[in-house]
Amino acid sequence: QGLIVFCNIRLKQHDRNIGHTFVDDIHNIDEIVECYNVSGDYDFLLKVHARDMKHYQDFVFNKLGSLTSIGNTHSTFVMAEVKNTYGVQPFENMV
């Protein structure tokens, strides 16, 4: 089945050019299936699919490692999916 990994990314600097370069670069990386610009300790959250740990290691070293905009990464490996809902309920129905 492969691995699902959430990878937190901190950019080298908070600079418009660096941010745009990062966003442009990740569009060309197949393993990255989702990307969110987030607040807090990191700048971006990536959802990554990999065949196995070796594939993820190669992804980190050779693909993420080649992006000059990245200053720091932190990976979290999914052990089990507990809930995955694609339908969005209107906020008034959530009360």
C-alpha positions as CSV (number, residue, x, y, z in Angstrom):
1,Q,0.0,0.0,0.0
2,G,2.9,2.4,0.6
3,L,3.4,5.2,3.1
4,I,1.6,8.4,3.7
5,V,3.9,11.0,5.3
6,F,3.1,14.5,6.4
7,C,6.1,16.7,5.9
8,N,6.4,20.1,7.6
9,I,8.5,22.6,5.7
10,R,10.2,25.8,7.0
11,L,11.5,28.1,4.3
12,K,15.0,29.5,4.6
13,Q,13.6,33.0,4.7
14,H,10.2,34.7,4.6
15,D,10.8,36.3,1.2
16,R,8.3,36.5,-1.6
17,N,10.7,35.1,-4.2
18,I,11.7,32.2,-2.0
19,G,8.0,31.4,-1.3
20,H,7.1,31.5,-5.0
21,T,10.1,29.4,-6.0
22,F,9.1,26.8,-3.4
23,V,5.5,26.7,-4.6
24,D,6.6,26.4,-8.3
25,D,9.0,23.6,-7.5
26,I,6.6,21.4,-5.6
27,H,4.1,21.4,-8.4
28,N,6.6,19.3,-10.4
29,I,7.1,16.6,-7.7
30,D,4.8,13.6,-8.1
31,E,5.1,12.3,-4.6
32,I,3.6,15.5,-3.2
33,V,-0.2,15.0,-3.4
34,E,-1.3,18.0,-1.2
35,C,0.3,21.2,0.0
36,Y,-1.0,23.7,2.5
37,N,0.5,27.1,3.5
38,V,0.1,27.0,7.3
39,S,0.8,29.2,10.3
40,G,2.8,28.2,13.4
41,D,6.3,26.8,13.6
42,Y,6.4,25.7,9.9
43,D,5.4,27.4,6.6
44,F,4.0,24.6,4.6
45,L,2.5,21.1,5.2
46,L,2.9,18.5,2.5
47,K,1.1,15.2,2.2
48,V,3.5,12.8,0.5
49,H,2.9,9.3,-0.9
50,A,5.9,6.9,-1.1
51,R,6.1,3.2,-1.9
52,D,8.3,2.4,1.1
53,M,10.8,3.9,3.5
54,K,13.6,3.7,0.9
55,H,11.5,5.6,-1.6
56,Y,10.8,8.3,1.0
57,Q,14.5,8.5,1.9
58,D,15.3,9.0,-1.8
59,F,12.5,11.6,-2.0
60,V,13.9,13.6,0.9
61,F,17.5,13.5,-0.2
62,N,17.2,13.9,-3.9
63,K,13.9,15.9,-4.5
64,L,13.3,18.0,-1.3
65,G,17.1,18.2,-0.8
66,S,17.5,19.8,-4.2
67,L,15.1,22.7,-3.3
68,T,17.2,25.7,-2.3
69,S,14.2,27.4,-0.7
70,I,13.9,24.9,2.1
71,G,15.5,25.6,5.5
72,N,14.1,22.8,7.6
73,T,11.8,19.7,7.4
74,H,10.0,17.5,9.8
75,S,8.4,14.2,8.8
76,T,5.4,12.4,10.5
77,F,4.5,9.0,9.3
78,V,0.9,7.9,9.2
79,M,0.3,4.6,11.1
80,A,-3.4,4.3,10.3
81,E,-6.1,6.4,8.8
82,V,-8.9,6.9,11.3
83,K,-11.3,9.2,9.4
84,N,-11.2,10.5,5.8
85,T,-14.3,12.4,4.8
86,Y,-14.4,14.3,1.5
87,G,-17.9,15.7,1.8
88,V,-18.2,19.2,3.3
89,Q,-21.1,20.0,5.5
90,P,-22.4,23.5,5.7
91,F,-21.4,25.2,8.9
92,E,-25.0,25.8,10.0
93,N,-25.5,22.0,10.0
94,M,-22.5,21.5,12.4
95,V,-24.1,23.1,15.4
